Amino acid sequence: MTRVNELIALLNAYVESDPRLEIWRNYPDINDEDDVYTDSWACEQVSAEFAAFARSNGWDAVVLRGENPEAPMAFDHVWVRLTRD
């Protein structure tokens, strides 16, 4: 299995591990109620949970945070850097 396929499998397994994550598969095409929900369960918490999930599946996962971007779509953003081997 290629690294890309391994990553796709990891992401799919993570989304399948918690029904609430389905919202992120559909984002940004979500309704107003779901949009409000993502404000309370957004990238920082989901990234931390995903990093823990990835680590439990053999990946090295680091949560990264960016603040005050030059061309902001938000004030900050959090994501996960994955490496393996």
Chimera marker file (.cmm) of the C-alpha trace (Angstrom):
<marker_set name="trace">
<marker id="1" x="0.000" y="0.000" z="0.000" r="1" g="1" b="0" radius="0.5"/>
<marker id="2" x="1.396" y="3.422" z="-0.919" r="1" g="1" b="0" radius="0.5"/>
<marker id="3" x="1.734" y="6.192" z="1.661" r="1" g="1" b="0" radius="0.5"/>
<marker id="4" x="-1.129" y="8.078" z="0.032" r="1" g="1" b="0" radius="0.5"/>
<marker id="5" x="-3.371" y="5.037" z="0.333" r="1" g="1" b="0" radius="0.5"/>
<marker id="6" x="-2.249" y="4.530" z="3.941" r="1" g="1" b="0" radius="0.5"/>
<marker id="7" x="-3.145" y="8.143" z="4.703" r="1" g="1" b="0" radius="0.5"/>
<marker id="8" x="-6.537" y="7.822" z="3.010" r="1" g="1" b="0" radius="0.5"/>
<marker id="9" x="-7.213" y="4.651" z="5.011" r="1" g="1" b="0" radius="0.5"/>
<marker id="10" x="-6.204" y="6.426" z="8.235" r="1" g="1" b="0" radius="0.5"/>
<marker id="11" x="-8.486" y="9.386" z="7.533" r="1" g="1" b="0" radius="0.5"/>
<marker id="12" x="-11.411" y="7.147" z="6.602" r="1" g="1" b="0" radius="0.5"/>
<marker id="13" x="-10.906" y="5.033" z="9.735" r="1" g="1" b="0" radius="0.5"/>
<marker id="14" x="-10.850" y="8.179" z="11.864" r="1" g="1" b="0" radius="0.5"/>
<marker id="15" x="-14.059" y="9.560" z="10.346" r="1" g="1" b="0" radius="0.5"/>
<marker id="16" x="-15.735" y="6.181" z="10.794" r="1" g="1" b="0" radius="0.5"/>
<marker id="17" x="-14.633" y="6.081" z="14.462" r="1" g="1" b="0" radius="0.5"/>
<marker id="18" x="-16.965" y="8.915" z="15.480" r="1" g="1" b="0" radius="0.5"/>
<marker id="19" x="-20.254" y="9.742" z="13.699" r="1" g="1" b="0" radius="0.5"/>
<marker id="20" x="-19.822" y="13.433" z="14.565" r="1" g="1" b="0" radius="0.5"/>
<marker id="21" x="-16.910" y="13.588" z="12.128" r="1" g="1" b="0" radius="0.5"/>
<marker id="22" x="-19.192" y="13.129" z="9.131" r="1" g="1" b="0" radius="0.5"/>
<marker id="23" x="-19.832" y="16.870" z="9.351" r="1" g="1" b="0" radius="0.5"/>
<marker id="24" x="-16.239" y="17.521" z="8.251" r="1" g="1" b="0" radius="0.5"/>
<marker id="25" x="-16.632" y="15.316" z="5.158" r="1" g="1" b="0" radius="0.5"/>
<marker id="26" x="-19.403" y="17.623" z="4.001" r="1" g="1" b="0" radius="0.5"/>
<marker id="27" x="-17.840" y="20.941" z="5.030" r="1" g="1" b="0" radius="0.5"/>
<marker id="28" x="-18.392" y="23.662" z="3.845" r="1" g="1" b="0" radius="0.5"/>
<marker id="29" x="-21.665" y="22.365" z="2.375" r="1" g="1" b="0" radius="0.5"/>
<marker id="30" x="-23.450" y="22.154" z="5.733" r="1" g="1" b="0" radius="0.5"/>
<marker id="31" x="-26.569" y="23.722" z="7.174" r="1" g="1" b="0" radius="0.5"/>
<marker id="32" x="-26.596" y="26.643" z="9.628" r="1" g="1" b="0" radius="0.5"/>
<marker id="33" x="-27.106" y="24.410" z="12.664" r="1" g="1" b="0" radius="0.5"/>
<marker id="34" x="-24.099" y="22.281" z="11.742" r="1" g="1" b="0" radius="0.5"/>
<marker id="35" x="-22.048" y="25.409" z="11.080" r="1" g="1" b="0" radius="0.5"/>
<marker id="36" x="-22.741" y="26.626" z="14.624" r="1" g="1" b="0" radius="0.5"/>
<marker id="37" x="-21.763" y="23.167" z="15.910" r="1" g="1" b="0" radius="0.5"/>
<marker id="38" x="-18.403" y="23.340" z="14.140" r="1" g="1" b="0" radius="0.5"/>
<marker id="39" x="-17.677" y="26.558" z="16.019" r="1" g="1" b="0" radius="0.5"/>
<marker id="40" x="-17.765" y="24.628" z="19.290" r="1" g="1" b="0" radius="0.5"/>
<marker id="41" x="-16.005" y="21.513" z="17.961" r="1" g="1" b="0" radius="0.5"/>
<marker id="42" x="-13.572" y="22.945" z="15.486" r="1" g="1" b="0" radius="0.5"/>
<marker id="43" x="-10.083" y="22.386" z="14.183" r="1" g="1" b="0" radius="0.5"/>
<marker id="44" x="-8.174" y="22.559" z="17.477" r="1" g="1" b="0" radius="0.5"/>
<marker id="45" x="-10.115" y="19.827" z="19.255" r="1" g="1" b="0" radius="0.5"/>
<marker id="46" x="-10.582" y="17.681" z="16.151" r="1" g="1" b="0" radius="0.5"/>
<marker id="47" x="-6.888" y="17.996" z="15.266" r="1" g="1" b="0" radius="0.5"/>
<marker id="48" x="-5.827" y="16.907" z="18.755" r="1" g="1" b="0" radius="0.5"/>
<marker id="49" x="-8.208" y="13.949" z="18.619" r="1" g="1" b="0" radius="0.5"/>
<marker id="50" x="-7.015" y="12.995" z="15.138" r="1" g="1" b="0" radius="0.5"/>
<marker id="51" x="-3.356" y="13.222" z="16.198" r="1" g="1" b="0" radius="0.5"/>
<marker id="52" x="-4.048" y="10.846" z="19.101" r="1" g="1" b="0" radius="0.5"/>
<marker id="53" x="-5.891" y="8.484" z="16.755" r="1" g="1" b="0" radius="0.5"/>
<marker id="54" x="-3.025" y="8.595" z="14.251" r="1" g="1" b="0" radius="0.5"/>
<marker id="55" x="-0.454" y="7.884" z="16.984" r="1" g="1" b="0" radius="0.5"/>
<marker id="56" x="-2.489" y="4.886" z="18.135" r="1" g="1" b="0" radius="0.5"/>
<marker id="57" x="-2.280" y="3.625" z="14.557" r="1" g="1" b="0" radius="0.5"/>
<marker id="58" x="1.498" y="3.882" z="14.252" r="1" g="1" b="0" radius="0.5"/>
<marker id="59" x="1.920" y="7.387" z="12.836" r="1" g="1" b="0" radius="0.5"/>
<marker id="60" x="4.031" y="10.191" z="14.251" r="1" g="1" b="0" radius="0.5"/>
<marker id="61" x="1.559" y="13.065" z="14.603" r="1" g="1" b="0" radius="0.5"/>
<marker id="62" x="2.257" y="16.643" z="15.629" r="1" g="1" b="0" radius="0.5"/>
<marker id="63" x="-0.453" y="19.255" z="16.125" r="1" g="1" b="0" radius="0.5"/>
<marker id="64" x="0.495" y="22.593" z="14.553" r="1" g="1" b="0" radius="0.5"/>
<marker id="65" x="-1.146" y="25.962" z="15.112" r="1" g="1" b="0" radius="0.5"/>
<marker id="66" x="-0.975" y="29.035" z="12.912" r="1" g="1" b="0" radius="0.5"/>
<marker id="67" x="-2.152" y="32.439" z="14.062" r="1" g="1" b="0" radius="0.5"/>
<marker id="68" x="-2.709" y="35.848" z="12.446" r="1" g="1" b="0" radius="0.5"/>
<marker id="69" x="-2.273" y="34.840" z="8.787" r="1" g="1" b="0" radius="0.5"/>
<marker id="70" x="-1.597" y="37.458" z="6.123" r="1" g="1" b="0" radius="0.5"/>
<marker id="71" x="-4.737" y="36.537" z="4.168" r="1" g="1" b="0" radius="0.5"/>
<marker id="72" x="-7.040" y="35.252" z="6.909" r="1" g="1" b="0" radius="0.5"/>
<marker id="73" x="-10.112" y="33.114" z="6.450" r="1" g="1" b="0" radius="0.5"/>
<marker id="74" x="-9.974" y="32.728" z="10.239" r="1" g="1" b="0" radius="0.5"/>
<marker id="75" x="-7.863" y="34.186" z="13.017" r="1" g="1" b="0" radius="0.5"/>
<marker id="76" x="-6.062" y="30.911" z="13.493" r="1" g="1" b="0" radius="0.5"/>
<marker id="77" x="-5.996" y="27.367" z="12.232" r="1" g="1" b="0" radius="0.5"/>
<marker id="78" x="-4.814" y="24.067" z="13.623" r="1" g="1" b="0" radius="0.5"/>
<marker id="79" x="-3.768" y="21.032" z="11.632" r="1" g="1" b="0" radius="0.5"/>
<marker id="80" x="-1.807" y="17.785" z="12.020" r="1" g="1" b="0" radius="0.5"/>
<marker id="81" x="1.522" y="16.929" z="10.432" r="1" g="1" b="0" radius="0.5"/>
<marker id="82" x="1.870" y="13.187" z="9.905" r="1" g="1" b="0" radius="0.5"/>
<marker id="83" x="5.034" y="11.212" z="9.307" r="1" g="1" b="0" radius="0.5"/>
<marker id="84" x="5.767" y="7.538" z="9.368" r="1" g="1" b="0" radius="0.5"/>
<marker id="85" x="9.052" y="5.630" z="9.364" r="1" g="1" b="0" radius="0.5"/>
<link id1="1" id2="2" r="1" g="1" b="0" radius="0.2"/>
<link id1="2" id2="3" r="1" g="1" b="0" radius="0.2"/>
<link id1="3" id2="4" r="1" g="1" b="0" radius="0.2"/>
<link id1="4" id2="5" r="1" g="1" b="0" radius="0.2"/>
<link id1="5" id2="6" r="1" g="1" b="0" radius="0.2"/>
<link id1="6" id2="7" r="1" g="1" b="0" radius="0.2"/>
<link id1="7" id2="8" r="1" g="1" b="0" radius="0.2"/>
<link id1="8" id2="9" r="1" g="1" b="0" radius="0.2"/>
<link id1="9" id2="10" r="1" g="1" b="0" radius="0.2"/>
<link id1="10" id2="11" r="1" g="1" b="0" radius="0.2"/>
<link id1="11" id2="12" r="1" g="1" b="0" radius="0.2"/>
<link id1="12" id2="13" r="1" g="1" b="0" radius="0.2"/>
<link id1="13" id2="14" r="1" g="1" b="0" radius="0.2"/>
<link id1="14" id2="15" r="1" g="1" b="0" radius="0.2"/>
<link id1="15" id2="16" r="1" g="1" b="0" radius="0.2"/>
<link id1="16" id2="17" r="1" g="1" b="0" radius="0.2"/>
<link id1="17" id2="18" r="1" g="1" b="0" radius="0.2"/>
<link id1="18" id2="19" r="1" g="1" b="0" radius="0.2"/>
<link id1="19" id2="20" r="1" g="1" b="0" radius="0.2"/>
<link id1="20" id2="21" r="1" g="1" b="0" radius="0.2"/>
<link id1="21" id2="22" r="1" g="1" b="0" radius="0.2"/>
<link id1="22" id2="23" r="1" g="1" b="0" radius="0.2"/>
<link id1="23" id2="24" r="1" g="1" b="0" radius="0.2"/>
<link id1="24" id2="25" r="1" g="1" b="0" radius="0.2"/>
<link id1="25" id2="26" r="1" g="1" b="0" radius="0.2"/>
<link id1="26" id2="27" r="1" g="1" b="0" radius="0.2"/>
<link id1="27" id2="28" r="1" g="1" b="0" radius="0.2"/>
<link id1="28" id2="29" r="1" g="1" b="0" radius="0.2"/>
<link id1="29" id2="30" r="1" g="1" b="0" radius="0.2"/>
<link id1="30" id2="31" r="1" g="1" b="0" radius="0.2"/>
<link id1="31" id2="32" r="1" g="1" b="0" radius="0.2"/>
<link id1="32" id2="33" r="1" g="1" b="0" radius="0.2"/>
<link id1="33" id2="34" r="1" g="1" b="0" radius="0.2"/>
<link id1="34" id2="35" r="1" g="1" b="0" radius="0.2"/>
<link id1="35" id2="36" r="1" g="1" b="0" radius="0.2"/>
<link id1="36" id2="37" r="1" g="1" b="0" radius="0.2"/>
<link id1="37" id2="38" r="1" g="1" b="0" radius="0.2"/>
<link id1="38" id2="39" r="1" g="1" b="0" radius="0.2"/>
<link id1="39" id2="40" r="1" g="1" b="0" radius="0.2"/>
<link id1="40" id2="41" r="1" g="1" b="0" radius="0.2"/>
<link id1="41" id2="42" r="1" g="1" b="0" radius="0.2"/>
<link id1="42" id2="43" r="1" g="1" b="0" radius="0.2"/>
<link id1="43" id2="44" r="1" g="1" b="0" radius="0.2"/>
<link id1="44" id2="45" r="1" g="1" b="0" radius="0.2"/>
<link id1="45" id2="46" r="1" g="1" b="0" radius="0.2"/>
<link id1="46" id2="47" r="1" g="1" b="0" radius="0.2"/>
<link id1="47" id2="48" r="1" g="1" b="0" radius="0.2"/>
<link id1="48" id2="49" r="1" g="1" b="0" radius="0.2"/>
<link id1="49" id2="50" r="1" g="1" b="0" radius="0.2"/>
<link id1="50" id2="51" r="1" g="1" b="0" radius="0.2"/>
<link id1="51" id2="52" r="1" g="1" b="0" radius="0.2"/>
<link id1="52" id2="53" r="1" g="1" b="0" radius="0.2"/>
<link id1="53" id2="54" r="1" g="1" b="0" radius="0.2"/>
<link id1="54" id2="55" r="1" g="1" b="0" radius="0.2"/>
<link id1="55" id2="56" r="1" g="1" b="0" radius="0.2"/>
<link id1="56" id2="57" r="1" g="1" b="0" radius="0.2"/>
<link id1="57" id2="58" r="1" g="1" b="0" radius="0.2"/>
<link id1="58" id2="59" r="1" g="1" b="0" radius="0.2"/>
<link id1="59" id2="60" r="1" g="1" b="0" radius="0.2"/>
<link id1="60" id2="61" r="1" g="1" b="0" radius="0.2"/>
<link id1="61" id2="62" r="1" g="1" b="0" radius="0.2"/>
<link id1="62" id2="63" r="1" g="1" b="0" radius="0.2"/>
<link id1="63" id2="64" r="1" g="1" b="0" radius="0.2"/>
<link id1="64" id2="65" r="1" g="1" b="0" radius="0.2"/>
<link id1="65" id2="66" r="1" g="1" b="0" radius="0.2"/>
<link id1="66" id2="67" r="1" g="1" b="0" radius="0.2"/>
<link id1="67" id2="68" r="1" g="1" b="0" radius="0.2"/>
<link id1="68" id2="69" r="1" g="1" b="0" radius="0.2"/>
<link id1="69" id2="70" r="1" g="1" b="0" radius="0.2"/>
<link id1="70" id2="71" r="1" g="1" b="0" radius="0.2"/>
<link id1="71" id2="72" r="1" g="1" b="0" radius="0.2"/>
<link id1="72" id2="73" r="1" g="1" b="0" radius="0.2"/>
<link id1="73" id2="74" r="1" g="1" b="0" radius="0.2"/>
<link id1="74" id2="75" r="1" g="1" b="0" radius="0.2"/>
<link id1="75" id2="76" r="1" g="1" b="0" radius="0.2"/>
<link id1="76" id2="77" r="1" g="1" b="0" radius="0.2"/>
<link id1="77" id2="78" r="1" g="1" b="0" radius="0.2"/>
<link id1="78" id2="79" r="1" g="1" b="0" radius="0.2"/>
<link id1="79" id2="80" r="1" g="1" b="0" radius="0.2"/>
<link id1="80" id2="81" r="1" g="1" b="0" radius="0.2"/>
<link id1="81" id2="82" r="1" g="1" b="0" radius="0.2"/>
<link id1="82" id2="83" r="1" g="1" b="0" radius="0.2"/>
<link id1="83" id2="84" r="1" g="1" b="0" radius="0.2"/>
<link id1="84" id2="85" r="1" g="1" b="0" radius="0.2"/>
</marker_set>
